[in-house]
Amino acid sequence: MTQAISQVLAYAPASPSQTADYMLHKLSFHADAWDVAEDLRSGVSALVVIDTRSEALYAQGHVPGAIHFPHRLMDAANTADLDRSKVYVTYCDGIGCNGSTKGAYKLAALGFTVKEMLGGLDFWRRDGHPVATGSAPGVMPADAPAIECAC
């Protein structure tokens, strides 16, 4: 009987300690929609969520409580009033958009602590979280039904 050749194991996996280090490192850069929703629902004040998309897209629907700050406008002058003690969580439309990555890069290059929300508004909506509309940030309702994390 011929042994099947593994495509997965064609490149040796890292050791458990290397994998643990890598995964911890990876988690320091990203948050998912469920974690962001839980923090907003709980009123965690250490985070500021930033929608990096256009004004029109923000008005059509955004994460409740997210401020509108398009990545194209981020520079030293218009970030001067941001609180450097906060962690900024950027997002955009979703995996086909890199506005959140560009925003996170610009903020980090300016000295801010940043994480990127995986999957953007697409995953936020897919997970069933509420969406605010209009030009005001809105507020994540504390009584919004908490979904069970699917992961």
PyMOL commands that set and color helices and strands:
alter all, ss='L'
color gray80, all
select helices_A, chain A and resi 8-10+16-27+33-42+55-60+71-73+99-109+120-126
alter helices_A, ss='H'
color red, helices_A
select strands_A, chain A and resi 30-31+47-51+67-68+87-91+113-117
alter strands_A, ss='S'
color yellow, strands_A
deselect
rebuild
show_as cartoon
